[in-house]
Amino acid sequence: MRKTLGWLLSLVMLIGITGTAGFTAQAATAAGPSAATDIKDEILAIAGMSLIEEKEYPGYRFFVLNYEQPVDHRNPSKGTFKQRFTLLHKDVSRPTVFYTSGYNVNTSPRRSEPTTIVDGNQVSLEYRFFTPSRPDPANWANLDIWQAASDQHRLFTALKKVYKKNWLATGGSKGGMTATYYERYYPRDMDGVVAYVAPNDVVNKEDSAYDRFFAKVGTKECRDKLNAVQREALVRREPLEAKYAAAAAENGWTFTTVGSLDKAYEAVVLDYVWAFWQYSLLADCATIPAAATASDQEIWDSVDTISGFSAYADQGLETYTPYYYQAGTQLGSPDIKQPHLKGLSRYGYQPPRNFVPRDIPMTFQPGVMADVDNWVRNNANQMLFVYGQNDPWGAEPFHLGYTVRDSYVMIAPGANHGASVSKLLDGEKALATQKILQWAGVAPAAALADAGRATPLAKPDAVLDQQQMEREPQLRP
């Protein structure tokens, strides 16, 4: 502000000296580089930045870019790789939301919910080691949550020179975990964090919370119906595996990583109940067939629709190797007791090691999630966690202790893994919206005075506001 006022005083003096022509030239300089330079040129002027493509979208500029990152942030001399990200540019005068799914980046224009609420810019970063954002050769030891947080920190530091207003971090599921880990390691970067449906597997070997969840979720009628189909799929293993083998031959599926078609088949079947509650609603129970009278084809179709028989083929696993590597080295993975499958299940919930090629070494680090959990419990500041009541991944959520500041955990009733601020009860929805606006530095005075008057600043857009949670194969957040 002081710099701007100085320029304005200079301009007044220059008007009298140089006249209108001089004023025009000096005004362009005084307004700063953003007025004289196209935003694309400003971004590409950042060292290590390169353009993949620009796509048009009304009211925005949308860029798909690469940013050169160190393979190892602890030792930058070990080389670099290109990390893909997208930029939905609104205006440098608006706040910016840093979004990640924790997986591949979507290269079509999209807005996360916080971006819509604050009417801001959005930077969406592809997680390291998801292709094409993978070093070559790939040293998998460099895939950990600190390295990924450092990717975000380095990109933020570069872009903050252009986007100088407030920043929020957000993401759903593994993206919500990613936003949380970023805040843990770089707590001074963001002005707020909105983490959706973020699992928090503090002790990997202790998963009783999931057992309690599946014992009470929804209604007994729905639980029994789902369990019966899952059981029937194992009772009819022989004819259904014959169908699986035929589908594999037709589609070119192979099972080298998991070890056999039988292991892949059971992994798909054991995902069935979990996947239903992750992506469906209680009302969808009406679509589940009655196991006792269902044909083999009806059982197959139900399992395929909800779990996906391609999921544990090599071709289905390949994209998600980075996730399973992280689950088996730092993040942890769930295991649940399924007494209704006693005597039928040969493998139980298989560990992440079964889904990663054997030439990639893996060693679990049990203290990493406990460190994050402890930090959030005691140090969270301007963080919002949103969960769905009927989402299995919410069975082990983040918790907040007494020393946190301006931070919240909210649960959307009846919601699944697509829980959002918009699905919260009215009072919590108003408070969450108010806080997001406040943290972004754009809350209207009326919203600050009364949370009930806090509403999203951007107009709804059917294309941009498509829900970013997509139905994913396999048991993954």
N, C-alpha and C positions, 0 to 999 in steps of 0.2 A: 504493500500500500504506500509506504514511504517512497519507494522507488517510482511508483506511478505518479504520485503528486509532484515529484521532482521533474519528471518529464513534462507534465502539464505546464508547470511554470516556465520551463524552457520553451515550450511551444508558444506560449503567449508572447514571450519576448521575440521569438523568431518571426511571428506574424508581422510585427512592426518592421522587422529588418528585411526580410526576404519576400514578403508578399505571399499571395496565394500559392504560387508554384512551390516556393520553399516550404510552406506549411504542409503541403501534400507529401513531399518527400520525407520531411522530418516526422510526420504523423505515422507513416508506415514503419519507420524505425522505432519510434516511441512505443508503438503497440506491441512490440516484441516479435520474436520469430514466428509465433503461431499465426499472426495476421499476415505475414509476408510469405510464409512457407506452407506448402501443402502438408497436411498431417502425415501423409504417406512418406514424404521426404524427411520429415522430422523423425519418424520411426526408423527409417532406413539409414539415417545418419548415425544411429547408435552402433557402436562397434560390435561386430558379430551378428548383426541382423540381416536377414535376406527375405525377399518376398517370394512366396510360392504362387499366390494368385490373389486378386481382388474380386469380390462379388458385389453386385449392386443390391441394395435393399433400401426402400424409401425411408428417409429420415436418418439414415446411418451410413457410415462407411464400414465395410466388412473386409478384413484382411486375413488370409492364411499365411503364416510366416514361419521361418526357422530362426532359432537363436542358438548361437554356438555356446555350449556349456562344457566345463571341465568334466571329463569322465570321472575323476575323483577330486572332489572339492578340497580334500585334505592335502592333495598333492597335484596341483594343476599341471605340472610338467608331464604328467602321464598321458596327455593328449586330450582331445575334445571330441564332441559329437554334436550333431544338429538336433535340437529339440523343437518339435512342432508346437505351435500355439495359434490361437485365433484372437483377433481383436475386433470387437464390435464397438466402433467409435461413435459416440454421440456428440460430445463436446468436451474440451479440456476444462471447461468451467464446472463440469459435473463430477460427482464422485465416481470411483471405479470399483468394480467388484471383481475379485480374483477367484475364478471358479475352476475346480478340477473334479472330474469324475473318478480319478484314481486309476483310470484305464486309458483307452484311446480317446483322442479329442474328436468331437463332432465338427466337421468342416462346413456345416451349413449354419447360417445365422440363427442363433437361439439366445434367449434371455433366461437366466435363472430367476427364481422368485425375488431374491433381494435386489437384483438389477431392475426389475419392474417396479418394485416398491420405491427405490430411490431415483428412478429414471436416470440411470447412469451408463457409463461405459462398462464393458465386460472383457476381461482377459481370461481366456480358457486355455489351460496348459495340459499338454499330453504328458502322462506319467512316464518317467524314464524307463527304458527297456521295453516299452510297448512299441512295436514297429509302426512307423519307420524311425522312431526316436530311440534307437538302440545303438550303443557303441559297437564298432566292428574292428577288432574282435571283441566279443562281449565277455568281460570279466564279471561274473555274477556276484562276486563279493562286493561290488560297488552298487548293488541294488539294496538299499536299506532306507529307512524312513528319514534318517538325518540327511543323506545325500539328496533325497527328493525334496525335503524342506529347503535345502540349500539351493536347489534349482529354482524354487519359487523366490527365495530371498534375492538371488542374483538378478532374476528377471524383473522383480519388483524394483530393485535399486536402479536398474537401467531405465525403466519406464516412468518412475516417479519424477524424473526430471522433466517429463512432458505432462504427465497427469499428476498435478500437484495437490489436488484436493484429497479428501479423505478416501481411504481404501477399506473395503471389507473382504474377508475371505469366506468362501462358502463351498459347499459340495454336498452331495448326497451319498449315503452308504460308504463305500470305500473313499469317496470324495469327501465325505464328512469327517472320516478318520484323518484323511490327508490334511484338511484344513486345521484340524485340532493339533496334529503333530507339528505343523508349520508354526502355529502359535506357541507351542511348547518350546521350540528351539529358537524362534525369532519373535519374541513377544513384543518387540518395539515396532515391528513393521506395520501391522494392521491396526485400524481404529475399532474393529469389531469382528467377531466371527459368528457365522450362522451355520451350524453343523446339523445336517439332517440325517436321521436314522443311522447314526454312527455306532457300530458295535464297539465294545470295550472288553476284550477277552483278557482280563488281568492275569488270571492263573489258567494256563492252557489245559491243565489236566483236571480242572474242577468245572464241570459243566452241568451241575444239577439244576441251575436256573432254567436251562432249556427244558429239562424234564418237567419242571413245575409249570412252565409256560404251556407245553403241549397237553398237560393234564386238565387245563381249564380254558383254553382259548375257544372262542366261539360258543357253540352249544354241544352237548353230549351227542345229540343226533348227528350233527355234522362231523364231529370227530370220529364217531363210530363208522360213518359212511366212508370217510376217507381211509381209515385204517383197514376196512374190509376190502376195498379195491387194492390197496397196497399189498395186503396179505394174499389176495387172490392172484396178483401178478407173479408172486413167488410160487404159489401152489401150481400155477400153470406155466412154470418156467420152461418146460420142454417145448410145448407148441409155440409159445411166444418167442423163445430164443430162435426157433426155426424161422419165424417171421423176421426177427432181427438180423439173422444171417443173410436172408434174402435181401433185406433193405441195405445191408452193408455191401453186398455184392453189386447191387444196382447203383449205389451212390459212391462206391470206391472207398468206403470207410475201412480203416485198419485200426488195430488195437495194440500196437507195439508198446506204447508208453504205459498203459494201465495193465497190460500183461495178457489179457484174454477177453474174448467176447463175453464170457460168463461174468467176469469182474465188472466189465462196463455195463452189462445188463443190470446187475444188482445195484450198481451205483446210481443208475437212472431211477430204478424203482424206489430205492431208499430216499431219494430226493423228493419223492412225490408229495408227501404230506407237508414237508417244509415249504416246498415251492408253491403249493396252493395258498398257504397263509401269507407268504411273502408277496405274492402278486394278485391274489384274488380277495374278494370280500365275502362275508358270511352269506350274503344273498346268492353267491355263485355256487353254493352247495347244491342248489337245485339241478345243476348241470352234471353232477357226479352220478354215474350209473349205479344201480343196485347190484352189488358184486355177485350175489347168489344167482341172479338170473341173467347176468350180462354175458354176451358172447365173447369169444376171444378177441374179436375185432373191436368190440366196445371197450374192453379193458385196455387193449393196445392203444386205441385212439385217445383215451383219457390220460394215460400215462405219457404218451407222446406229446399231447397238447400242453400238459402242465410241466413235465420234466424235460422232454426232448430227447429222443433216442440217439441223436447225433452228438450229444454233449460230451460223452467220454470216449469217442473215437479220437484217434490222433488228430484228425482234421478239426475237430471241435475244441480240443485241448490246446492246440498250438498257440492260438492268439492269447490265451490266458496263462501261459507258462510263467510270466512275471508275477502274477497274483499268487499262484500256487507256491512259487518259490518264497515269496514273502510270508505267506501263511505258515509255511514250514520252517521259517527261520526267525521271524519276529512277531507277526500278527497273531498267530494262533489260529485254531480252527475248532468248530464245535463237534461234539460227539454226544449222542443222546441214546438213552435206553429205549428200546422198542419191544416191550414184552409181547405184543401181539404178533411179532414176527419170530418168536422163539421156535427153534427147530427148523426154520425155513431160511434164515439169513446165514450165508456162509462166511461173509467177510465183515459185516457191520459197517459202520461209517469208515470209509477208507481214509488214511492220512494223506496229507498233501504230497508226501514223497511219492505216492503211487501215480501222481498226475504230472510229474516233472521228469523229463528224460534223465536216465541214469548217469549220463556223462556230466551232469551239472551237480556238483557237490552241495549238500545242504546240512547245516548244523543249527539246531534251535537255540535261540538266545532268550532264556526265560525271564530276564530282568527288564527287558525293554518296555513291555506294555505296563508293567508295574510302575516304572518310572513316570511314564506319561500320565497314568491314572493318579498317582500321587501329586504330580504337578497341577493337574486340573483341579483336583479336590481342594488344594490349598492356595492356588495362585490365579485361578481363572478371573479375568477382568474383561467385562463387556463381551461375554460369550453366551450364545443361545443354542441349546440343544433341543431339537424337535424329534419326537418319536411317534410311531403309530402303535396304538393299543394292541392290534392283532398282528404285529410284525414280529416274527421269531427273532430277528436280529436285535430287537430292542429288549430281549430278555436279560442281556448283560449291557446295560447302558452306562454312560458317564454319570457320576454323582458329584455334587458340589458340597464342599465343607463350609464351615462358619466363617472362614477368612476370605472367601471370594468376594469380588466386588461387581455389582451390577451385572450379575450372570444368572441364567435361568435354565431349567429343564422343564419342557412342556410336552404333554402327551395328547395326540389327536384321537378322540374316541372313535373306535371302530375302524380306524385307518390301518392300511398295510404299509409296505415298504415305500409307498409313494406319499407318505405323510408330509404335510406342508403347513405353513403358517395359516393359509386360507382354510385349512380343515380343523383348526383348533376351535375350542369353544369361544364364544364371542369376546368374553373378557380377556382371555389370554391372547386371542388373535389381535385385539386392539393394543394390548401392552407390547406384544412382539413387534407389531408394525411400528409403534411409536419408538421403540428402542432401536430398530434398524434405521429409521429415519434420523434419530438423534445421533447415533454412532457415525452415520455417514455425513453428518453436518448439514442436513437439508430439511430438518423437521420444521414445518410451519409453526408459528407461535401458538396457533390454536391447538395443534397436535401436542405440543409440549405441555400445554396447560391442561389438556384433557385427552387422555389416550383414546377415548371413544371417538374422537374426531380425526384420528390418524388413519389415513387411507393411502394406497399406492399412488405415487405421483405420475407414473406413466399410464397412458391409455392402454387397455387390453389389446393384444395383437394375437390372432389365432395361430399365426405361423411362428412368431418369435417366442410365444409363451407355451409352446408345446412342452408337456412334462418331459424333463430330461431323463427320468428313470425309465429304462427300457427293460423288458423281460429278458433276463439273462439265463442261458443254460447253465447247468451245474449248480452246486451249492456254493454260492459266492455272494458277498455283500455288494 
